């Protein structure tokens, strides 16, 4: 699986509508056959910071994602909204995805 986190610093004047402006991109990504999840989060400590957490079934699904027309359209939509280049972590991981956190298991 391909696990990706992307941290976005959004222009202050764009924070209220940032996710709304990316609705088409978000929906297209979630509809991809190999997308396991695609979720946005907003920092509770840094008002203009958003985090995208996504996972794809395998390298082939990840490659299809970045080569899709909606990926390029999403980048074009994001470009005027961010105040700096986003930071990314992209790793191939083993396993089945989500599992129980042993430290808090019943």
Jmol script that loads the backbone (N, CA, C; Angstrom):
load data "model"
ATOM      1  N   UNK A   1       0.835  -1.170   0.000  1.00  0.00           N
ATOM      2  CA  UNK A   1       0.000   0.000   0.000  1.00  0.00           C
ATOM      3  C   UNK A   1       0.888   1.245   0.000  1.00  0.00           C
ATOM      4  N   UNK A   2       0.337   2.305  -0.541  1.00  0.00           N
ATOM      5  CA  UNK A   2       1.023   3.588  -0.558  1.00  0.00           C
ATOM      6  C   UNK A   2       0.295   4.512   0.419  1.00  0.00           C
ATOM      7  N   UNK A   3       1.018   4.961   1.436  1.00  0.00           N
ATOM      8  CA  UNK A   3       0.460   5.836   2.472  1.00  0.00           C
ATOM      9  C   UNK A   3       1.053   7.217   2.279  1.00  0.00           C
ATOM     10  N   UNK A   4       0.191   8.240   2.173  1.00  0.00           N
ATOM     11  CA  UNK A   4       0.626   9.596   1.854  1.00  0.00           C
ATOM     12  C   UNK A   4       0.020  10.584   2.845  1.00  0.00           C
ATOM     13  N   UNK A   5       0.862  11.489   3.335  1.00  0.00           N
ATOM     14  CA  UNK A   5       0.425  12.637   4.127  1.00  0.00           C
ATOM     15  C   UNK A   5       0.967  13.877   3.431  1.00  0.00           C
ATOM     16  N   UNK A   6       0.109  14.858   3.232  1.00  0.00           N
ATOM     17  CA  UNK A   6       0.538  16.120   2.637  1.00  0.00           C
ATOM     18  C   UNK A   6       0.067  17.249   3.537  1.00  0.00           C
ATOM     19  N   UNK A   7       1.008  18.107   3.938  1.00  0.00           N
ATOM     20  CA  UNK A   7       0.706  19.242   4.811  1.00  0.00           C
ATOM     21  C   UNK A   7       0.691  20.513   3.959  1.00  0.00           C
ATOM     22  N   UNK A   8      -0.427  21.234   4.026  1.00  0.00           N
ATOM     23  CA  UNK A   8      -0.637  22.443   3.237  1.00  0.00           C
ATOM     24  C   UNK A   8      -0.705  23.663   4.156  1.00  0.00           C
ATOM     25  N   UNK A   9       0.038  24.700   3.806  1.00  0.00           N
ATOM     26  CA  UNK A   9      -0.074  26.009   4.457  1.00  0.00           C
ATOM     27  C   UNK A   9      -0.920  26.854   3.509  1.00  0.00           C
ATOM     28  N   UNK A  10      -2.117  27.191   3.950  1.00  0.00           N
ATOM     29  CA  UNK A  10      -3.088  27.871   3.106  1.00  0.00           C
ATOM     30  C   UNK A  10      -3.070  29.370   3.394  1.00  0.00           C
ATOM     31  N   UNK A  11      -3.231  30.152   2.343  1.00  0.00           N
ATOM     32  CA  UNK A  11      -3.294  31.607   2.524  1.00  0.00           C
ATOM     33  C   UNK A  11      -4.447  31.933   3.474  1.00  0.00           C
ATOM     34  N   UNK A  12      -4.221  32.861   4.406  1.00  0.00           N
ATOM     35  CA  UNK A  12      -5.265  33.179   5.396  1.00  0.00           C
ATOM     36  C   UNK A  12      -6.628  33.489   4.774  1.00  0.00           C
ATOM     37  N   UNK A  13      -6.627  34.202   3.674  1.00  0.00           N
ATOM     38  CA  UNK A  13      -7.894  34.578   3.043  1.00  0.00           C
ATOM     39  C   UNK A  13      -8.578  33.406   2.327  1.00  0.00           C
ATOM     40  N   UNK A  14      -7.905  32.255   2.248  1.00  0.00           N
ATOM     41  CA  UNK A  14      -8.462  31.088   1.562  1.00  0.00           C
ATOM     42  C   UNK A  14      -8.882  29.962   2.510  1.00  0.00           C
ATOM     43  N   UNK A  15      -8.575  30.096   3.797  1.00  0.00           N
ATOM     44  CA  UNK A  15      -8.825  28.973   4.711  1.00  0.00           C
ATOM     45  C   UNK A  15     -10.311  28.620   4.828  1.00  0.00           C
ATOM     46  N   UNK A  16     -11.181  29.592   4.808  1.00  0.00           N
ATOM     47  CA  UNK A  16     -12.611  29.324   4.986  1.00  0.00           C
ATOM     48  C   UNK A  16     -13.200  28.518   3.829  1.00  0.00           C
ATOM     49  N   UNK A  17     -12.628  28.656   2.644  1.00  0.00           N
ATOM     50  CA  UNK A  17     -13.194  27.991   1.467  1.00  0.00           C
ATOM     51  C   UNK A  17     -12.247  26.965   0.835  1.00  0.00           C
ATOM     52  N   UNK A  18     -11.119  26.715   1.478  1.00  0.00           N
ATOM     53  CA  UNK A  18     -10.106  25.815   0.906  1.00  0.00           C
ATOM     54  C   UNK A  18     -10.697  24.450   0.536  1.00  0.00           C
ATOM     55  N   UNK A  19     -11.320  23.781   1.474  1.00  0.00           N
ATOM     56  CA  UNK A  19     -11.848  22.441   1.206  1.00  0.00           C
ATOM     57  C   UNK A  19     -12.989  22.471   0.194  1.00  0.00           C
ATOM     58  N   UNK A  20     -13.807  23.489   0.257  1.00  0.00           N
ATOM     59  CA  UNK A  20     -14.910  23.633  -0.697  1.00  0.00           C
ATOM     60  C   UNK A  20     -14.378  23.749  -2.129  1.00  0.00           C
ATOM     61  N   UNK A  21     -13.297  24.502  -2.305  1.00  0.00           N
ATOM     62  CA  UNK A  21     -12.714  24.694  -3.632  1.00  0.00           C
ATOM     63  C   UNK A  21     -12.074  23.415  -4.162  1.00  0.00           C
ATOM     64  N   UNK A  22     -11.843  22.447  -3.282  1.00  0.00           N
ATOM     65  CA  UNK A  22     -11.232  21.178  -3.694  1.00  0.00           C
ATOM     66  C   UNK A  22     -12.227  20.015  -3.686  1.00  0.00           C
ATOM     67  N   UNK A  23     -13.505  20.322  -3.631  1.00  0.00           N
ATOM     68  CA  UNK A  23     -14.535  19.282  -3.577  1.00  0.00           C
ATOM     69  C   UNK A  23     -14.479  18.351  -4.783  1.00  0.00           C
ATOM     70  N   UNK A  24     -14.376  18.888  -5.991  1.00  0.00           N
ATOM     71  CA  UNK A  24     -14.334  18.036  -7.193  1.00  0.00           C
ATOM     72  C   UNK A  24     -13.109  17.127  -7.171  1.00  0.00           C
ATOM     73  N   UNK A  25     -11.971  17.680  -6.800  1.00  0.00           N
ATOM     74  CA  UNK A  25     -10.737  16.896  -6.703  1.00  0.00           C
ATOM     75  C   UNK A  25     -10.888  15.790  -5.661  1.00  0.00           C
ATOM     76  N   UNK A  26     -11.385  16.152  -4.493  1.00  0.00           N
ATOM     77  CA  UNK A  26     -11.555  15.185  -3.411  1.00  0.00           C
ATOM     78  C   UNK A  26     -12.480  14.050  -3.838  1.00  0.00           C
ATOM     79  N   UNK A  27     -13.616  14.385  -4.415  1.00  0.00           N
ATOM     80  CA  UNK A  27     -14.571  13.363  -4.842  1.00  0.00           C
ATOM     81  C   UNK A  27     -13.997  12.461  -5.933  1.00  0.00           C
ATOM     82  N   UNK A  28     -13.253  13.041  -6.867  1.00  0.00           N
ATOM     83  CA  UNK A  28     -12.641  12.245  -7.941  1.00  0.00           C
ATOM     84  C   UNK A  28     -11.605  11.286  -7.370  1.00  0.00           C
ATOM     85  N   UNK A  29     -10.811  11.736  -6.433  1.00  0.00           N
ATOM     86  CA  UNK A  29      -9.794  10.873  -5.818  1.00  0.00           C
ATOM     87  C   UNK A  29     -10.447   9.747  -5.033  1.00  0.00           C
ATOM     88  N   UNK A  30     -11.461  10.063  -4.259  1.00  0.00           N
ATOM     89  CA  UNK A  30     -12.157   9.042  -3.479  1.00  0.00           C
ATOM     90  C   UNK A  30     -12.816   7.987  -4.361  1.00  0.00           C
ATOM     91  N   UNK A  31     -13.173   8.370  -5.579  1.00  0.00           N
ATOM     92  CA  UNK A  31     -13.832   7.444  -6.509  1.00  0.00           C
ATOM     93  C   UNK A  31     -12.848   6.541  -7.250  1.00  0.00           C
ATOM     94  N   UNK A  32     -11.560   6.812  -7.144  1.00  0.00           N
ATOM     95  CA  UNK A  32     -10.573   5.974  -7.825  1.00  0.00           C
ATOM     96  C   UNK A  32     -10.645   4.545  -7.297  1.00  0.00           C
ATOM     97  N   UNK A  33     -10.550   3.587  -8.189  1.00  0.00           N
ATOM     98  CA  UNK A  33     -10.654   2.181  -7.809  1.00  0.00           C
ATOM     99  C   UNK A  33      -9.653   1.787  -6.728  1.00  0.00           C
ATOM    100  N   UNK A  34      -8.430   2.265  -6.803  1.00  0.00           N
ATOM    101  CA  UNK A  34      -7.393   1.866  -5.855  1.00  0.00           C
ATOM    102  C   UNK A  34      -7.265   2.732  -4.623  1.00  0.00           C
ATOM    103  N   UNK A  35      -8.142   3.727  -4.462  1.00  0.00           N
ATOM    104  CA  UNK A  35      -8.080   4.616  -3.292  1.00  0.00           C
ATOM    105  C   UNK A  35      -8.753   3.936  -2.105  1.00  0.00           C
ATOM    106  N   UNK A  36      -8.003   3.738  -1.033  1.00  0.00           N
ATOM    107  CA  UNK A  36      -8.554   3.128   0.180  1.00  0.00           C
ATOM    108  C   UNK A  36      -9.161   4.178   1.102  1.00  0.00           C
ATOM    109  N   UNK A  37      -8.538   5.351   1.171  1.00  0.00           N
ATOM    110  CA  UNK A  37      -9.141   6.494   1.853  1.00  0.00           C
ATOM    111  C   UNK A  37      -8.433   7.768   1.433  1.00  0.00           C
ATOM    112  N   UNK A  38      -9.143   8.872   1.579  1.00  0.00           N
ATOM    113  CA  UNK A  38      -8.676  10.192   1.172  1.00  0.00           C
ATOM    114  C   UNK A  38      -9.385  11.181   2.083  1.00  0.00           C
ATOM    115  N   UNK A  39      -8.686  11.664   3.122  1.00  0.00           N
ATOM    116  CA  UNK A  39      -9.322  12.465   4.169  1.00  0.00           C
ATOM    117  C   UNK A  39      -8.543  13.754   4.445  1.00  0.00           C
ATOM    118  N   UNK A  40      -9.279  14.831   4.622  1.00  0.00           N
ATOM    119  CA  UNK A  40      -8.717  16.130   4.965  1.00  0.00           C
ATOM    120  C   UNK A  40      -8.899  16.406   6.455  1.00  0.00           C
ATOM    121  N   UNK A  41      -7.905  17.038   7.056  1.00  0.00           N
ATOM    122  CA  UNK A  41      -7.952  17.458   8.452  1.00  0.00           C
ATOM    123  C   UNK A  41      -7.393  18.870   8.553  1.00  0.00           C
ATOM    124  N   UNK A  42      -7.912  19.618   9.507  1.00  0.00           N
ATOM    125  CA  UNK A  42      -7.403  20.971   9.740  1.00  0.00           C
ATOM    126  C   UNK A  42      -6.758  21.019  11.111  1.00  0.00           C
ATOM    127  N   UNK A  43      -5.602  21.628  11.195  1.00  0.00           N
ATOM    128  CA  UNK A  43      -4.880  21.738  12.457  1.00  0.00           C
ATOM    129  C   UNK A  43      -5.697  22.516  13.484  1.00  0.00           C
ATOM    130  N   UNK A  44      -5.651  22.044  14.707  1.00  0.00           N
ATOM    131  CA  UNK A  44      -6.302  22.766  15.803  1.00  0.00           C
ATOM    132  C   UNK A  44      -5.354  23.801  16.419  1.00  0.00           C
ATOM    133  N   UNK A  45      -4.086  23.761  16.012  1.00  0.00           N
ATOM    134  CA  UNK A  45      -3.090  24.677  16.567  1.00  0.00           C
ATOM    135  C   UNK A  45      -2.623  25.744  15.583  1.00  0.00           C
ATOM    136  N   UNK A  46      -2.670  25.420  14.303  1.00  0.00           N
ATOM    137  CA  UNK A  46      -2.222  26.350  13.267  1.00  0.00           C
ATOM    138  C   UNK A  46      -3.387  26.558  12.291  1.00  0.00           C
ATOM    139  N   UNK A  47      -4.004  27.708  12.398  1.00  0.00           N
ATOM    140  CA  UNK A  47      -5.246  28.019  11.692  1.00  0.00           C
ATOM    141  C   UNK A  47      -5.192  27.778  10.181  1.00  0.00           C
ATOM    142  N   UNK A  48      -4.052  28.008   9.559  1.00  0.00           N
ATOM    143  CA  UNK A  48      -3.951  27.923   8.107  1.00  0.00           C
ATOM    144  C   UNK A  48      -3.364  26.602   7.613  1.00  0.00           C
ATOM    145  N   UNK A  49      -3.231  25.632   8.497  1.00  0.00           N
ATOM    146  CA  UNK A  49      -2.607  24.362   8.120  1.00  0.00           C
ATOM    147  C   UNK A  49      -3.653  23.256   7.957  1.00  0.00           C
ATOM    148  N   UNK A  50      -3.587  22.583   6.818  1.00  0.00           N
ATOM    149  CA  UNK A  50      -4.459  21.454   6.519  1.00  0.00           C
ATOM    150  C   UNK A  50      -3.587  20.242   6.238  1.00  0.00           C
ATOM    151  N   UNK A  51      -4.098  19.065   6.570  1.00  0.00           N
ATOM    152  CA  UNK A  51      -3.384  17.816   6.338  1.00  0.00           C
ATOM    153  C   UNK A  51      -4.269  16.892   5.515  1.00  0.00           C
ATOM    154  N   UNK A  52      -3.704  16.343   4.463  1.00  0.00           N
ATOM    155  CA  UNK A  52      -4.379  15.344   3.649  1.00  0.00           C
ATOM    156  C   UNK A  52      -3.755  13.991   3.961  1.00  0.00           C
ATOM    157  N   UNK A  53      -4.593  13.021   4.321  1.00  0.00           N
ATOM    158  CA  UNK A  53      -4.143  11.663   4.612  1.00  0.00           C
ATOM    159  C   UNK A  53      -4.819  10.757   3.592  1.00  0.00           C
ATOM    160  N   UNK A  54      -4.004  10.042   2.825  1.00  0.00           N
ATOM    161  CA  UNK A  54      -4.563   9.190   1.773  1.00  0.00           C
ATOM    162  C   UNK A  54      -3.806   7.876   1.682  1.00  0.00           C
ATOM    163  N   UNK A  55      -4.496   6.854   1.186  1.00  0.00           N
ATOM    164  CA  UNK A  55      -3.853   5.556   1.010  1.00  0.00           C
ATOM    165  C   UNK A  55      -4.383   4.913  -0.268  1.00  0.00           C
ATOM    166  N   UNK A  56      -3.459   4.300  -0.987  1.00  0.00           N
ATOM    167  CA  UNK A  56      -3.784   3.603  -2.233  1.00  0.00           C
ATOM    168  C   UNK A  56      -3.384   2.135  -2.119  1.00  0.00           C
ATOM    169  N   UNK A  57      -4.146   1.304  -2.764  1.00  0.00           N
ATOM    170  CA  UNK A  57      -4.004  -0.147  -2.688  1.00  0.00           C
ATOM    171  C   UNK A  57      -2.572  -0.617  -2.949  1.00  0.00           C
ATOM    172  N   UNK A  58      -1.930  -0.039  -3.962  1.00  0.00           N
ATOM    173  CA  UNK A  58      -0.576  -0.457  -4.324  1.00  0.00           C
ATOM    174  C   UNK A  58       0.068   0.623  -5.200  1.00  0.00           C
ATOM    175  N   UNK A  59       1.301   0.356  -5.630  1.00  0.00           N
ATOM    176  CA  UNK A  59       2.027   1.318  -6.449  1.00  0.00           C
ATOM    177  C   UNK A  59       1.326   1.632  -7.758  1.00  0.00           C
ATOM    178  N   UNK A  60       0.681   0.634  -8.328  1.00  0.00           N
ATOM    179  CA  UNK A  60      -0.041   0.855  -9.587  1.00  0.00           C
ATOM    180  C   UNK A  60      -1.197   1.840  -9.386  1.00  0.00           C
ATOM    181  N   UNK A  61      -1.934   1.675  -8.293  1.00  0.00           N
ATOM    182  CA  UNK A  61      -3.039   2.595  -7.995  1.00  0.00           C
ATOM    183  C   UNK A  61      -2.512   4.001  -7.721  1.00  0.00           C
ATOM    184  N   UNK A  62      -1.380   4.092  -7.024  1.00  0.00           N
ATOM    185  CA  UNK A  62      -0.774   5.394  -6.761  1.00  0.00           C
ATOM    186  C   UNK A  62      -0.318   6.071  -8.036  1.00  0.00           C
ATOM    187  N   UNK A  63       0.233   5.283  -8.935  1.00  0.00           N
ATOM    188  CA  UNK A  63       0.684   5.832 -10.222  1.00  0.00           C
ATOM    189  C   UNK A  63      -0.499   6.319 -11.052  1.00  0.00           C
ATOM    190  N   UNK A  64      -1.578   5.548 -11.070  1.00  0.00           N
ATOM    191  CA  UNK A  64      -2.781   5.973 -11.793  1.00  0.00           C
ATOM    192  C   UNK A  64      -3.313   7.282 -11.206  1.00  0.00           C
ATOM    193  N   UNK A  65      -3.244   7.389  -9.893  1.00  0.00           N
ATOM    194  CA  UNK A  65      -3.708   8.602  -9.224  1.00  0.00           C
ATOM    195  C   UNK A  65      -2.948   9.831  -9.708  1.00  0.00           C
ATOM    196  N   UNK A  66      -1.618   9.786  -9.654  1.00  0.00           N
ATOM    197  CA  UNK A  66      -0.835  10.981 -10.021  1.00  0.00           C
ATOM    198  C   UNK A  66      -0.825  11.247 -11.515  1.00  0.00           C
ATOM    199  N   UNK A  67      -1.224  10.281 -12.305  1.00  0.00           N
ATOM    200  CA  UNK A  67      -1.291  10.477 -13.751  1.00  0.00           C
ATOM    201  C   UNK A  67      -2.701  10.765 -14.248  1.00  0.00           C
ATOM    202  N   UNK A  68      -3.653  10.901 -13.344  1.00  0.00           N
ATOM    203  CA  UNK A  68      -5.039  11.145 -13.736  1.00  0.00           C
ATOM    204  C   UNK A  68      -5.252  12.621 -14.081  1.00  0.00           C
ATOM    205  N   UNK A  69      -6.194  12.900 -14.964  1.00  0.00           N
ATOM    206  CA  UNK A  69      -6.500  14.304 -15.285  1.00  0.00           C
ATOM    207  C   UNK A  69      -6.964  15.095 -14.056  1.00  0.00           C
ATOM    208  N   UNK A  70      -7.708  14.454 -13.156  1.00  0.00           N
ATOM    209  CA  UNK A  70      -8.190  15.202 -11.988  1.00  0.00           C
ATOM    210  C   UNK A  70      -7.058  15.532 -11.011  1.00  0.00           C
ATOM    211  N   UNK A  71      -5.976  14.756 -11.025  1.00  0.00           N
ATOM    212  CA  UNK A  71      -4.829  15.095 -10.175  1.00  0.00           C
ATOM    213  C   UNK A  71      -4.226  16.418 -10.638  1.00  0.00           C
ATOM    214  N   UNK A  72      -4.005  16.561 -11.936  1.00  0.00           N
ATOM    215  CA  UNK A  72      -3.450  17.813 -12.464  1.00  0.00           C
ATOM    216  C   UNK A  72      -4.406  18.969 -12.224  1.00  0.00           C
ATOM    217  N   UNK A  73      -5.704  18.719 -12.409  1.00  0.00           N
ATOM    218  CA  UNK A  73      -6.699  19.767 -12.151  1.00  0.00           C
ATOM    219  C   UNK A  73      -6.683  20.164 -10.668  1.00  0.00           C
ATOM    220  N   UNK A  74      -6.494  19.180  -9.784  1.00  0.00           N
ATOM    221  CA  UNK A  74      -6.409  19.465  -8.353  1.00  0.00           C
ATOM    222  C   UNK A  74      -5.200  20.329  -8.017  1.00  0.00           C
ATOM    223  N   UNK A  75      -4.053  20.009  -8.626  1.00  0.00           N
ATOM    224  CA  UNK A  75      -2.858  20.831  -8.408  1.00  0.00           C
ATOM    225  C   UNK A  75      -3.089  22.258  -8.882  1.00  0.00           C
ATOM    226  N   UNK A  76      -3.727  22.383 -10.041  1.00  0.00           N
ATOM    227  CA  UNK A  76      -4.015  23.721 -10.581  1.00  0.00           C
ATOM    228  C   UNK A  76      -4.952  24.492  -9.657  1.00  0.00           C
ATOM    229  N   UNK A  77      -5.912  23.789  -9.052  1.00  0.00           N
ATOM    230  CA  UNK A  77      -6.852  24.440  -8.134  1.00  0.00           C
ATOM    231  C   UNK A  77      -6.157  24.853  -6.839  1.00  0.00           C
ATOM    232  N   UNK A  78      -5.203  24.034  -6.366  1.00  0.00           N
ATOM    233  CA  UNK A  78      -4.508  24.313  -5.107  1.00  0.00           C
ATOM    234  C   UNK A  78      -3.489  25.442  -5.204  1.00  0.00           C
ATOM    235  N   UNK A  79      -2.830  25.503  -6.340  1.00  0.00           N
ATOM    236  CA  UNK A  79      -1.699  26.429  -6.503  1.00  0.00           C
ATOM    237  C   UNK A  79      -1.998  27.843  -6.004  1.00  0.00           C
ATOM    238  N   UNK A  80      -3.107  28.465  -6.373  1.00  0.00           N
ATOM    239  CA  UNK A  80      -3.351  29.845  -5.900  1.00  0.00           C
ATOM    240  C   UNK A  80      -3.832  29.928  -4.448  1.00  0.00           C
ATOM    241  N   UNK A  81      -4.094  28.785  -3.817  1.00  0.00           N
ATOM    242  CA  UNK A  81      -4.644  28.775  -2.463  1.00  0.00           C
ATOM    243  C   UNK A  81      -3.587  28.628  -1.374  1.00  0.00           C
ATOM    244  N   UNK A  82      -2.420  28.101  -1.731  1.00  0.00           N
ATOM    245  CA  UNK A  82      -1.394  27.814  -0.729  1.00  0.00           C
ATOM    246  C   UNK A  82      -0.361  28.929  -0.661  1.00  0.00           C
ATOM    247  N   UNK A  83       0.217  29.081   0.526  1.00  0.00           N
ATOM    248  CA  UNK A  83       1.203  30.145   0.736  1.00  0.00           C
ATOM    249  C   UNK A  83       2.633  29.656   0.547  1.00  0.00           C
ATOM    250  N   UNK A  84       2.817  28.332   0.488  1.00  0.00           N
ATOM    251  CA  UNK A  84       4.151  27.765   0.257  1.00  0.00           C
ATOM    252  C   UNK A  84       3.992  26.351  -0.297  1.00  0.00           C
ATOM    253  N   UNK A  85       5.099  25.794  -0.759  1.00  0.00           N
ATOM    254  CA  UNK A  85       5.080  24.444  -1.301  1.00  0.00           C
ATOM    255  C   UNK A  85       4.691  23.450  -0.209  1.00  0.00           C
ATOM    256  N   UNK A  86       3.672  22.622  -0.451  1.00  0.00           N
ATOM    257  CA  UNK A  86       3.270  21.633   0.548  1.00  0.00           C
ATOM    258  C   UNK A  86       4.398  20.643   0.847  1.00  0.00           C
ATOM    259  N   UNK A  87       4.365  20.093   2.053  1.00  0.00           N
ATOM    260  CA  UNK A  87       5.319  19.059   2.457  1.00  0.00           C
ATOM    261  C   UNK A  87       4.624  17.710   2.372  1.00  0.00           C
ATOM    262  N   UNK A  88       5.368  16.679   1.936  1.00  0.00           N
ATOM    263  CA  UNK A  88       4.754  15.368   1.730  1.00  0.00           C
ATOM    264  C   UNK A  88       5.590  14.257   2.352  1.00  0.00           C
ATOM    265  N   UNK A  89       4.887  13.263   2.848  1.00  0.00           N
ATOM    266  CA  UNK A  89       5.476  11.982   3.240  1.00  0.00           C
ATOM    267  C   UNK A  89       4.742  10.944   2.409  1.00  0.00           C
ATOM    268  N   UNK A  90       5.475  10.154   1.655  1.00  0.00           N
ATOM    269  CA  UNK A  90       4.880   9.107   0.826  1.00  0.00           C
ATOM    270  C   UNK A  90       5.701   7.841   1.027  1.00  0.00           C
ATOM    271  N   UNK A  91       5.054   6.812   1.573  1.00  0.00           N
ATOM    272  CA  UNK A  91       5.766   5.571   1.897  1.00  0.00           C
ATOM    273  C   UNK A  91       4.961   4.362   1.450  1.00  0.00           C
ATOM    274  N   UNK A  92       5.666   3.375   0.971  1.00  0.00           N
ATOM    275  CA  UNK A  92       5.038   2.093   0.701  1.00  0.00           C
ATOM    276  C   UNK A  92       5.095   1.304   2.000  1.00  0.00           C
ATOM    277  N   UNK A  93       3.959   0.756   2.406  1.00  0.00           N
ATOM    278  CA  UNK A  93       3.912   0.023   3.662  1.00  0.00           C
ATOM    279  C   UNK A  93       3.322  -1.366   3.458  1.00  0.00           C
ATOM    280  N   UNK A  94       3.677  -2.258   4.338  1.00  0.00           N
ATOM    281  CA  UNK A  94       3.145  -3.625   4.326  1.00  0.00           C
ATOM    282  C   UNK A  94       1.907  -3.672   5.193  1.00  0.00           C
ATOM    283  N   UNK A  95       1.097  -4.658   4.985  1.00  0.00           N
ATOM    284  CA  UNK A  95      -0.036  -4.877   5.868  1.00  0.00           C
ATOM    285  C   UNK A  95      -1.358  -4.600   5.209  1.00  0.00           C
ATOM    286  N   UNK A  96      -2.362  -4.516   6.038  1.00  0.00           N
ATOM    287  CA  UNK A  96      -3.736  -4.400   5.569  1.00  0.00           C
ATOM    288  C   UNK A  96      -4.312  -3.011   5.806  1.00  0.00           C
ATOM    289  N   UNK A  97      -3.509  -2.086   6.271  1.00  0.00           N
ATOM    290  CA  UNK A  97      -4.047  -0.761   6.567  1.00  0.00           C
ATOM    291  C   UNK A  97      -4.319  -0.617   8.050  1.00  0.00           C
ATOM    292  N   UNK A  98      -5.478  -0.090   8.390  1.00  0.00           N
ATOM    293  CA  UNK A  98      -5.830   0.178   9.779  1.00  0.00           C
ATOM    294  C   UNK A  98      -5.887  -1.108  10.595  1.00  0.00           C
ATOM    295  N   UNK A  99      -5.453  -1.007  11.827  1.00  0.00           N
ATOM    296  CA  UNK A  99      -5.518  -2.114  12.775  1.00  0.00           C
ATOM    297  C   UNK A  99      -5.690  -1.552  14.174  1.00  0.00           C
ATOM    298  N   UNK A 100      -5.978  -2.391  15.143  1.00  0.00           N
ATOM    299  CA  UNK A 100      -6.196  -1.907  16.507  1.00  0.00           C
ATOM    300  C   UNK A 100      -4.902  -1.383  17.136  1.00  0.00           C
ATOM    301  N   UNK A 101      -5.020  -0.357  17.949  1.00  0.00           N
ATOM    302  CA  UNK A 101      -3.901   0.179  18.703  1.00  0.00           C
ATOM    303  C   UNK A 101      -3.794  -0.631  19.989  1.00  0.00           C
ATOM    304  N   UNK A 102      -2.797  -1.479  20.057  1.00  0.00           N
ATOM    305  CA  UNK A 102      -2.650  -2.395  21.170  1.00  0.00           C
ATOM    306  C   UNK A 102      -2.603  -1.735  22.527  1.00  0.00           C
ATOM    307  N   UNK A 103      -2.005  -0.549  22.582  1.00  0.00           N
ATOM    308  CA  UNK A 103      -1.872   0.142  23.865  1.00  0.00           C
ATOM    309  C   UNK A 103      -3.220   0.565  24.459  1.00  0.00           C
ATOM    310  N   UNK A 104      -4.241   0.676  23.621  1.00  0.00           N
ATOM    311  CA  UNK A 104      -5.557   1.068  24.105  1.00  0.00           C
ATOM    312  C   UNK A 104      -6.613  -0.008  23.870  1.00  0.00           C
ATOM    313  N   UNK A 105      -6.168  -1.215  23.545  1.00  0.00           N
ATOM    314  CA  UNK A 105      -7.107  -2.308  23.297  1.00  0.00           C
ATOM    315  C   UNK A 105      -7.758  -2.754  24.603  1.00  0.00           C
ATOM    316  N   UNK A 106      -8.986  -3.211  24.500  1.00  0.00           N
ATOM    317  CA  UNK A 106      -9.698  -3.726  25.674  1.00  0.00           C
ATOM    318  C   UNK A 106      -9.119  -5.044  26.124  1.00  0.00           C
TER     319      UNK A 106
END
end "model"
wireframe off; spacefill off
backbone 0.3
color backbone group
